[in-house]
């Protein structure tokens, strides 16, 4: 299989598994308990676990972006060409949507549906900006470390952000779009998705800027 095809397959499969886990664990939690805090805890742990697995498994193939915001900052850092970046985003979106449909099918729910959970307002948008900021900053701060360390850091950050952000940390435009296609616990009303996506991209750019300021090699004094 050509190199780009392998990379795109990795991005699609990783995104599919991520969304199948996010939505599937949300459906399972709803069916097992009426306690909302426990539902969120179950959803959190499953999401953190699958993030570690897919990043550790697929980072050697594609870099394990699974997130258009991560692909954008990678492009800004000249780590990926524009055409490949666009293809990555397409693969992420397709994989994420298929993951939601797969979760619905596994649990016997209506496969094609729309989100109904309202998630809007300044607090929600600020939360998504913070979530994406921290995610991108974490990735870029650790990008030269071994894959397992990056996988663990990203998983732990998302686990934490599920609980310290009012939005429960989507932090990913592909995830947001896909979650607008589920009426389950993990969903978002389609009309609220654009606000989330704009906030995520703004936060991601902020994380990219701070990482460049903090971790770029300092210029030689003589040439400053």
PyMOL commands that set and color helices and strands:
alter all, ss='L'
color gray80, all
select helices_A, chain A and resi 3-32+36-62+68-76+82-106+122-142+147-164+173-179+190-215+221-223
alter helices_A, ss='H'
color red, helices_A
deselect
rebuild
show_as cartoon
